[in-house]
Amino acid sequence: MTHMPRSTWLLLGSLYTTQFLGLGFLVVALVAIMRDQGATLDQVGMVYMLGMVWPFKVLWAPMIDKIRFGRYGHYRVWLLLMQGGLALVLLAMGFLDVIGDFPIIYLLGALIAFLSASQDIAVDGLACRLLSPDQRGMGNGIQIAGGLLGNMLGGGVVLLTYPWLGWQGSLLLLAAGTSVSFLQVLWYDEPARAIVRAEGATLFRCVAGFWTRAGGRYWLMLLMLNPIGCGLAYAVTIPVLVDRGWGMDRIGLMVNVFGSIAGIVAAFVTGSLLHRFSRRAVLVGAAFFQVPGIAVILVPAVWGFGDGVATLAVILYFLCYNPAATVLATLMMDHASPRRPATDYTFQYSLNMGFAMGAMSLAAALAQRIGYGGVVILGAAVAVLVALLSMGYRSPSSDREGEGAAGSLGVAAAPMALAREKGA
């Protein structure tokens, strides 16, 4: 594996974690705190809507790819702006009343969602240029694990410690945690090899590039279909547990803490496997592995059994789902052009996330007609289809022409790709 300083690995892990601290707080802890203090279900639903900012981040990704800041760096400056903004907004939120100042809280929450989404664009662009192909497996294992850890800390852990810390103490802790990454980025020297002149990337050019590229349509189909099965299963999991009489604190502990820990382990193991085996082999294995992870939700949804078995089913879901997420994130980097890495990666991520959220939204309506069990069976069937389709996938590393080759060869191929384009 190509050498990269430990400090850079720690920086990537820190950034992928802290960008989810605020978002995890919003959609988990804030919802529970508001409901406990008498907020209406409409207000709670509005908070959940803040997560919809992320699928639309592809709209401003080209700007982050294009605008540089001279000797101060490219993605480094964007990260400083986003990290600093997140810390300040979290700090300001701590001085407000969660119910009495809800309109202001909501606006600040929308700003947190925007800043965290923008940071994700920048850190993905930086990672695409820093990580060589043999480092991307572990790099994306860190990405998935960092996201789970951030959600766990910002949502589950803050909720567990809230009785002792209170509102202001919790927000102060989140702001301090976010500032850790800010200090790391402040002292980080973005290497020149990571600052490649970006072309005037447009969303249309990005989509057209994937659509016309050899194997591009097949890859986009996998990106769209892959999250549907897991999205359907996840959407009914919490309602199933509520119907079984579980309290929100218990659900938070099992889903946001134990489930996240299982997902973190799975992400790191998958990252290691991607270094040892081919992308296609791990993709196919992960696709088949997530089928039982979805099907196991049938245990609490249909057959019941004890709470211990239901807990094990939830943990197995996270254990079986996250390998596929890690492989897909790695392949997204392989397919991203070094000339516009943030835009290409964000387009793929947004497409994948959009279908996941669509599946989760559809699950509630389907459950009224075919029941929880029917939704889970449908999700498992889609997962089987995805696993079979994965067997026909071909890695872009076999394509030595155009953007696919540049994306698969990493930063080292960027100058060659640019030279070819200029000479064309």
C-alpha positions as CSV (number, residue, x, y, z in Angstrom):
1,M,0.0,0.0,0.0
2,T,1.3,3.5,-0.9
3,H,2.5,5.4,2.1
4,M,0.4,8.2,3.5
5,P,1.2,10.0,6.8
6,R,-0.7,8.8,9.9
7,S,-1.7,12.4,10.5
8,T,-3.5,12.5,7.2
9,W,-5.4,9.3,7.9
10,L,-6.4,10.8,11.3
11,L,-7.5,14.0,9.6
12,L,-9.8,12.1,7.2
13,G,-11.2,10.0,10.0
14,S,-11.8,13.1,12.1
15,L,-13.5,15.1,9.3
16,Y,-15.8,12.2,8.4
17,T,-16.8,11.9,12.0
18,T,-17.2,15.5,13.1
19,Q,-19.3,16.5,10.0
20,F,-22.0,14.1,11.3
21,L,-21.9,15.3,14.9
22,G,-24.3,18.2,14.3
23,L,-26.5,16.3,11.8
24,G,-26.7,13.3,14.1
25,F,-27.8,15.6,16.9
26,L,-30.5,17.2,14.8
27,V,-32.2,14.0,13.6
28,V,-31.8,11.9,16.7
29,A,-31.2,13.9,19.9
30,L,-33.0,17.1,19.0
31,V,-36.1,15.2,17.9
32,A,-36.3,13.3,21.2
33,I,-35.6,16.5,23.3
34,M,-38.2,18.5,21.5
35,R,-40.8,15.7,21.8
36,D,-40.0,15.4,25.5
37,Q,-40.6,19.2,26.0
38,G,-44.0,19.1,24.2
39,A,-43.2,19.8,20.6
40,T,-45.8,18.9,18.0
41,L,-45.4,16.1,15.6
42,D,-45.4,18.7,12.8
43,Q,-42.4,20.3,14.3
44,V,-40.6,17.0,14.7
45,G,-41.4,16.2,11.0
46,M,-39.9,19.5,10.0
47,V,-36.6,18.6,11.8
48,Y,-36.5,15.3,9.9
49,M,-36.8,17.3,6.6
50,L,-33.4,18.9,7.3
51,G,-31.8,15.7,6.1
52,M,-33.2,16.3,2.6
53,V,-30.4,19.0,2.2
54,W,-27.8,16.3,1.6
55,P,-29.2,14.7,-1.6
56,F,-29.2,18.2,-3.2
57,K,-25.6,19.0,-2.4
58,V,-24.6,18.0,-5.9
59,L,-26.1,21.4,-7.1
60,W,-23.2,23.3,-5.5
61,A,-20.5,20.7,-5.7
62,P,-19.1,22.2,-9.0
63,M,-18.5,25.5,-7.2
64,I,-16.4,23.8,-4.5
65,D,-14.5,21.9,-7.2
66,K,-13.7,25.0,-9.1
67,I,-13.0,27.8,-6.6
68,R,-9.4,27.7,-5.2
69,F,-7.7,30.0,-2.7
70,G,-4.2,30.3,-4.1
71,R,-1.3,29.4,-1.7
72,Y,-3.8,28.7,1.1
73,G,-5.0,25.5,-0.7
74,H,-8.1,24.3,-2.3
75,Y,-10.2,21.9,-0.3
76,R,-8.4,22.9,2.9
77,V,-9.9,26.4,2.9
78,W,-13.4,25.1,2.2
79,L,-13.0,22.7,5.1
80,L,-11.8,25.5,7.4
81,L,-14.9,27.6,6.5
82,M,-17.3,24.7,6.9
83,Q,-15.8,23.4,10.2
84,G,-15.6,26.9,11.7
85,G,-19.2,27.6,10.7
86,L,-20.4,24.4,12.2
87,A,-18.7,25.0,15.5
88,L,-20.1,28.6,15.7
89,V,-23.7,27.6,14.8
90,L,-23.7,24.8,17.4
91,L,-22.4,27.3,20.0
92,A,-25.0,29.9,19.1
93,M,-27.8,27.3,19.2
94,G,-26.9,26.5,22.9
95,F,-28.1,30.0,23.9
96,L,-31.6,29.5,22.6
97,D,-34.7,27.9,24.0
98,V,-35.5,24.7,22.2
99,I,-39.3,25.3,22.1
100,G,-39.7,29.1,22.5
101,D,-37.0,29.8,19.9
102,F,-38.0,27.0,17.5
103,P,-38.0,29.1,14.3
104,I,-34.5,30.3,15.0
105,I,-33.4,26.8,16.1
106,Y,-34.8,25.5,12.8
107,L,-33.0,28.0,10.7
108,L,-29.7,27.2,12.4
109,G,-30.5,23.5,11.9
110,A,-30.9,24.1,8.2
111,L,-27.5,26.0,8.2
112,I,-25.9,23.0,10.0
113,A,-27.3,20.6,7.3
114,F,-25.9,22.9,4.6
115,L,-22.5,23.3,6.2
116,S,-22.1,19.6,6.9
117,A,-23.1,18.7,3.3
118,S,-20.7,21.2,1.9
119,Q,-17.9,19.9,4.1
120,D,-18.7,16.4,2.9
121,I,-18.2,17.6,-0.7
122,A,-14.8,19.1,0.2
123,V,-13.5,16.2,2.2
124,D,-14.6,13.7,-0.6
125,G,-12.8,15.8,-3.2
126,L,-9.7,15.9,-1.0
127,A,-9.8,12.1,-0.4
128,C,-10.3,11.3,-4.1
129,R,-7.1,13.1,-4.9
130,L,-5.1,11.9,-1.9
131,L,-5.9,8.2,-1.9
132,S,-4.3,6.0,-4.4
133,P,-6.5,3.0,-5.7
134,D,-5.0,0.6,-3.1
135,Q,-5.8,3.0,-0.3
136,R,-9.4,3.7,-1.2
137,G,-10.8,0.6,0.4
138,M,-9.5,1.5,3.8
139,G,-10.2,5.2,3.2
140,N,-13.8,4.5,2.5
141,G,-14.0,2.1,5.5
142,I,-12.9,5.1,7.5
143,Q,-15.5,7.3,5.8
144,I,-18.4,4.9,6.6
145,A,-17.1,4.2,10.1
146,G,-16.7,8.0,10.7
147,G,-20.2,8.7,9.6
148,L,-21.6,6.0,12.0
149,L,-19.4,7.2,14.8
150,G,-20.5,10.8,14.3
151,N,-24.1,9.9,14.3
152,M,-23.6,7.7,17.4
153,L,-21.8,10.5,19.3
154,G,-24.0,13.4,18.1
155,G,-27.3,11.5,18.5
156,G,-27.1,8.5,20.8
157,V,-24.4,9.6,23.2
158,V,-25.6,13.2,23.6
159,L,-29.1,11.8,24.2
160,L,-27.8,9.5,27.0
161,T,-25.8,12.3,28.7
162,Y,-28.4,15.0,28.2
163,P,-29.9,14.6,31.7
164,W,-26.6,15.6,33.2
165,L,-25.3,18.1,30.6
166,G,-28.5,19.9,29.7
167,W,-29.2,21.8,26.5
168,Q,-26.4,24.4,26.7
169,G,-23.8,21.8,27.9
170,S,-24.7,19.4,25.1
171,L,-24.3,22.0,22.4
172,L,-21.1,23.3,23.9
173,L,-19.7,19.8,23.9
174,L,-20.7,19.3,20.2
175,A,-19.1,22.6,19.3
176,A,-15.9,21.6,21.0
177,G,-15.9,18.2,19.3
178,T,-16.3,19.8,15.9
179,S,-13.5,22.2,16.6
180,V,-11.0,19.3,16.9
181,S,-11.1,18.8,13.1
182,F,-10.9,22.6,12.6
183,L,-7.5,22.7,14.4
184,Q,-6.3,19.6,12.5
185,V,-7.2,21.3,9.1
186,L,-5.6,24.6,10.3
187,W,-2.2,22.9,10.7
188,Y,-2.6,20.7,7.6
189,D,-0.5,21.5,4.6
190,E,-2.5,20.4,1.5
191,P,0.0,18.8,-0.8
192,A,0.5,20.2,-4.3
193,R,-0.3,16.9,-5.9
194,A,-3.8,17.2,-4.4
195,I,-4.3,20.6,-6.0
196,V,-5.0,19.8,-9.7
197,R,-6.5,22.5,-11.9
198,A,-10.2,21.9,-11.9
199,E,-12.1,22.3,-15.1
200,G,-15.3,24.3,-15.3
201,A,-17.4,21.3,-14.1
202,T,-21.1,21.5,-14.7
203,L,-23.7,19.1,-13.4
204,F,-24.8,18.3,-17.0
205,R,-21.2,17.5,-18.0
206,C,-20.9,15.2,-15.0
207,V,-24.1,13.3,-15.8
208,A,-23.3,13.1,-19.5
209,G,-19.9,11.7,-18.7
210,F,-21.3,8.9,-16.7
211,W,-24.1,8.2,-19.2
212,T,-21.8,7.9,-22.2
213,R,-18.8,6.2,-20.5
214,A,-18.3,2.5,-21.2
215,G,-20.1,0.6,-18.4
216,G,-21.4,3.9,-17.0
217,R,-25.1,3.2,-17.3
218,Y,-24.7,-0.2,-15.7
219,W,-22.9,1.4,-12.8
220,L,-25.6,4.0,-12.3
221,M,-28.2,1.3,-12.3
222,L,-26.4,-0.5,-9.5
223,L,-26.1,2.8,-7.6
224,M,-29.8,3.4,-7.9
225,L,-31.0,-0.1,-7.0
226,N,-28.5,-1.0,-4.3
227,P,-30.0,1.1,-1.5
228,I,-33.6,0.2,-2.1
229,G,-33.6,-3.1,-0.2
230,C,-31.9,-1.8,2.8
231,G,-33.9,1.4,2.8
232,L,-37.2,-0.5,2.8
233,A,-36.0,-2.7,5.7
234,Y,-34.6,0.2,7.8
235,A,-37.7,2.3,7.4
236,V,-39.9,-0.3,9.1
237,T,-37.4,-1.3,11.8
238,I,-38.1,1.5,14.2
239,P,-41.9,1.4,13.8
240,V,-41.7,-2.4,14.5
241,L,-39.7,-1.8,17.7
242,V,-42.1,0.9,18.8
243,D,-45.1,-1.5,18.2
244,R,-43.3,-4.0,20.4
245,G,-43.4,-1.5,23.2
246,W,-39.8,-0.4,23.1
247,G,-39.1,3.1,24.5
248,M,-37.2,5.7,22.5
249,D,-34.2,5.5,24.8
250,R,-33.9,1.8,24.3
251,I,-34.3,2.1,20.5
252,G,-31.6,4.8,20.5
253,L,-29.2,2.6,22.4
254,M,-29.8,-0.4,20.2
255,V,-29.9,1.3,16.8
256,N,-27.7,4.4,17.3
257,V,-25.1,2.8,19.6
258,F,-24.9,-1.0,19.2
259,G,-26.0,-0.9,15.6
260,S,-23.4,1.8,14.8
261,I,-20.7,-0.2,16.5
262,A,-21.5,-3.2,14.4
263,G,-21.5,-1.1,11.3
264,I,-18.1,0.4,12.2
265,V,-16.6,-3.0,12.6
266,A,-18.1,-4.1,9.3
267,A,-16.8,-1.0,7.5
268,F,-13.2,-1.5,8.6
269,V,-13.2,-5.2,7.8
270,T,-14.5,-4.5,4.3
271,G,-11.9,-1.8,3.8
272,S,-9.2,-4.4,4.6
273,L,-10.8,-6.9,2.2
274,L,-10.8,-4.3,-0.6
275,H,-7.0,-4.1,-0.2
276,R,-6.6,-7.9,-0.5
277,F,-9.2,-8.8,-3.1
278,S,-10.6,-7.3,-6.4
279,R,-13.3,-4.6,-6.3
280,R,-15.7,-6.9,-8.1
281,A,-15.2,-9.8,-5.8
282,V,-15.8,-7.8,-2.7
283,L,-18.8,-6.0,-4.4
284,V,-20.5,-9.3,-5.2
285,G,-19.7,-10.7,-1.8
286,A,-21.1,-7.7,0.0
287,A,-24.2,-7.6,-2.2
288,F,-25.1,-11.3,-1.3
289,F,-24.1,-10.6,2.4
290,Q,-26.7,-7.9,2.8
291,V,-29.6,-10.2,1.7
292,P,-29.7,-12.1,5.1
293,G,-29.2,-8.7,6.9
294,I,-32.4,-7.5,5.4
295,A,-34.3,-10.7,5.7
296,V,-33.5,-11.0,9.4
297,I,-35.8,-8.0,10.1
298,L,-38.6,-10.4,9.5
299,V,-37.9,-11.8,12.9
300,P,-39.2,-8.9,14.9
301,A,-41.5,-7.7,12.1
302,V,-43.5,-11.0,11.7
303,W,-42.4,-13.8,14.1
304,G,-41.8,-11.7,17.2
305,F,-39.7,-13.9,19.6
306,G,-38.1,-12.2,22.6
307,D,-36.5,-8.8,22.8
308,G,-33.0,-10.3,22.8
309,V,-33.7,-11.9,19.4
310,A,-35.0,-8.6,18.1
311,T,-31.9,-6.8,19.3
312,L,-29.7,-9.4,17.6
313,A,-31.7,-8.9,14.4
314,V,-31.1,-5.1,14.4
315,I,-27.3,-5.6,15.0
316,L,-27.1,-8.1,12.2
317,Y,-28.8,-5.7,9.9
318,F,-26.1,-3.0,10.4
319,L,-23.4,-5.7,10.3
320,C,-24.6,-6.9,6.9
321,Y,-25.5,-3.6,5.3
322,N,-22.4,-1.5,5.8
323,P,-20.0,-3.7,3.8
324,A,-22.0,-2.8,0.7
325,A,-22.0,0.8,1.6
326,T,-18.2,0.7,2.0
327,V,-17.6,-1.0,-1.4
328,L,-20.0,1.4,-3.2
329,A,-18.2,4.4,-1.7
330,T,-14.8,3.0,-2.9
331,L,-16.2,2.4,-6.4
332,M,-17.5,6.0,-6.4
333,M,-14.0,7.2,-6.0
334,D,-12.8,4.9,-8.8
335,H,-15.4,6.4,-11.1
336,A,-14.6,10.0,-10.1
337,S,-12.5,12.1,-12.5
338,P,-9.4,13.8,-11.0
339,R,-10.4,17.0,-12.9
340,R,-13.7,17.3,-10.9
341,P,-13.5,14.7,-8.1
342,A,-15.9,16.4,-5.7
343,T,-18.6,16.9,-8.3
344,D,-18.4,13.4,-9.7
345,Y,-18.3,11.7,-6.3
346,T,-21.1,13.9,-5.0
347,F,-23.3,13.2,-8.0
348,Q,-23.0,9.5,-7.4
349,Y,-23.5,9.8,-3.7
350,S,-26.6,12.0,-4.1
351,L,-28.1,9.6,-6.6
352,N,-27.6,6.7,-4.3
353,M,-28.9,8.6,-1.2
354,G,-31.9,9.9,-3.2
355,F,-33.1,6.4,-4.0
356,A,-32.4,5.3,-0.4
357,M,-34.6,8.1,1.0
358,G,-37.2,7.4,-1.7
359,A,-37.4,3.8,-0.6
360,M,-37.7,4.8,3.1
361,S,-40.5,7.2,2.2
362,L,-42.3,4.5,0.2
363,A,-42.0,1.9,2.9
364,A,-44.6,3.5,5.2
365,A,-47.2,3.6,2.4
366,L,-46.4,0.0,1.4
367,A,-46.6,-1.2,5.0
368,Q,-50.3,-0.1,5.2
369,R,-51.1,-2.4,2.3
370,I,-48.8,-5.4,2.6
371,G,-47.7,-5.2,6.2
372,Y,-44.2,-4.9,7.7
373,G,-43.4,-8.4,6.6
374,G,-44.3,-7.7,3.0
375,V,-42.1,-4.7,2.9
376,V,-39.1,-6.6,4.3
377,I,-39.7,-9.5,1.8
378,L,-39.8,-6.9,-1.0
379,G,-36.6,-5.4,0.2
380,A,-34.9,-8.8,0.3
381,A,-36.1,-9.6,-3.2
382,V,-34.6,-6.3,-4.5
383,A,-31.3,-7.1,-2.7
384,V,-31.2,-10.5,-4.4
385,L,-31.7,-8.8,-7.8
386,V,-28.8,-6.3,-6.9
387,A,-26.5,-9.2,-5.9
388,L,-27.2,-11.0,-9.3
389,L,-26.6,-7.7,-11.2
390,S,-23.4,-7.1,-9.3
391,M,-21.9,-10.2,-10.9
392,G,-22.0,-8.4,-14.2
393,Y,-20.1,-5.4,-13.0
394,R,-16.7,-4.5,-14.5
395,S,-14.3,-2.2,-12.7
396,P,-13.2,1.0,-14.5
397,S,-9.6,-0.1,-13.9
398,S,-9.9,-2.2,-17.0
399,D,-10.7,0.9,-19.0
400,R,-7.5,2.8,-19.9
401,E,-9.1,5.5,-22.0
402,G,-10.9,8.7,-21.0
403,E,-12.2,9.7,-17.6
404,G,-12.7,6.1,-16.4
405,A,-9.1,5.4,-16.6
406,A,-8.1,8.7,-15.0
407,G,-10.6,8.0,-12.2
408,S,-9.4,4.5,-11.6
409,L,-5.7,5.4,-11.7
410,G,-6.0,8.2,-9.1
411,V,-4.0,11.3,-8.7
412,A,-0.9,9.9,-10.5
413,A,-3.0,9.7,-13.7
414,A,-4.4,13.2,-13.5
415,P,-1.5,15.0,-15.4
416,M,-1.6,12.3,-18.1
417,A,-5.4,12.7,-18.5
418,L,-5.2,16.4,-18.7
419,A,-2.4,16.2,-21.3
420,R,-4.5,13.9,-23.4
421,E,-7.4,16.3,-23.2
422,K,-5.3,19.3,-24.2
423,G,-3.9,17.4,-27.2
424,A,-7.2,16.2,-28.4
